[in-house]
Amino acid sequence: MNTLKRSLCLAVLVASTAMAQRPGNRQRGYDPAKEVTVSGTVDEVATPARGLHLALKAADAVHEIALGPKAWVEKQGFTFAKGDSVQITGSRMTMRGKDVIVAREAVKDGKTLTLRDASGQPKWSGSGRRKQQVN
């Protein structure tokens, strides 16, 4: 039942963040002042609505993580699976009453995936791509 409950929570998370993750949309409410870094093991991966979301089991709790569009993440050479050890840096947010960390950066196997700039602008959005090309 606990897995079913977590899956249901992830589904609600996916639905509430899907619109914010479309290209050209800034992640509403991303607050760099609320950034945290958590490390743990991927307990569950959810990919509905083209998004990529993780349940990350850390020492203190299971954190709900919103990464970004699955296709974009894979194009960067990253995949996530249950059992992977990862470190996530992102902004804590509340979406539909649920605590979520919207990831800015993910580190796995010594490789860093930058999902958003320091202000929270997604790298897959139009202005994020232009900024990425300049760097």
N, C-alpha and C positions, 0 to 999 in steps of 0.2 A: 504494500500500500504506500509506503514511503517513496518508492521509486515512481509510482503513479502520480503521487502528489507533486514530486519534483518535476516530472515531465509536464504536468499541467501548468505549473508555475513558469517553466521555460516557455511553454506555448503562449502564455499571456505576455511574457517578456518580449517574445518575438513579434507578436501582433502589435504591441505598443511601440516598438522601435523600428518597425519596417518602414514607415513613412519617413522617419528621420534619416534613414540610411540610403535613400535614393540619391543618385548623383545630383549635385547642385544644392542639396539641402544641408544647411549647417546643423550640427548636432545641438539641438536646443537644450539649454541648461547646462552644457559642459562648463564646469567651473574649475580652472586650474588650481584654485585655492583649496579644493576638496580632493586633490589627487592623493592616492595611496598606492603603495606597492605591496602586492601579495604574491606569495610563492606557494605552490602546491602541486597536486596531482589532478589531472583532468578526470572527473568522475563520470561526466556525461557530455556528449556533443549533440547539439540540436541545430538543424539546418533548414527549417521551414522558411518559406517566404524569401528565399535567396540569401538570408542572413546566416551568420555563424555565431553561435552562442555556446558558452561552456558553463558547466557546473564545476567549479574548481575547489577541490577539497584541500583546505589549508589546516594548519595546526589548530586554529581558533574556531573555524566555521567552514561551511560550504558557501562559497561566494558565487553569485550569478554574474557572469561576464558577457557583455555584448561586444563583439569584435568588429564586424562589418560584413560587407557582401562576401559570400563564400567564394564566388568566382574570382573576385579581386584578390582575396587572400591567397588562393591557390596560384594565381598568376604571378604572385611574388615569390612562389616556391615554398609556401608553407601549407602544412596540413596539421590537423590536431586529431588525436584519438584518445580513447579512454586509456589511462595509465601514463600518459605523457607528463613529464615534469616541466612546468612552465612558471615564468615570473611575469606578472601583469602589472603595468602602471596605468592608472586611469582615474577618472573622476567618479566619486560616489554620487549616485542620484537615486531618487525615489520615483518609480514609474508604476502607476496604478497601485500604490501602497506597498510595492515590493522594492527592497534595497537592491541596487544593481551597480556594478562597476562598468562604466563605458571605457573600454580600453583605448589608450593612446599608443601604447607600446607593448609588445609581447616578446619575450625571450625564451627560445627553446633550442636545446642542443647547442648553446653558444652563439646562435644566430638571432639577430634582433629584427623584428618586423615593426616598422613605424606605421601606425594606422592613422594617426592624426597629428597635426602640428601642435605646438605648445598651447595654442588658444582653443584647440578642440576641432578645428576645421578638418574634415575627413580628407585623406590623401586621394581618395577615389573620386572626389568631386572635381568639377571643372577647375576651380582656382587651385585646388590641391595638386592637380596634375601639372599645372603651369609652374607652380612653385617647385615641384619635385624636379622638373626638367632643368630649371635654372641651377639647382644645387649640384 
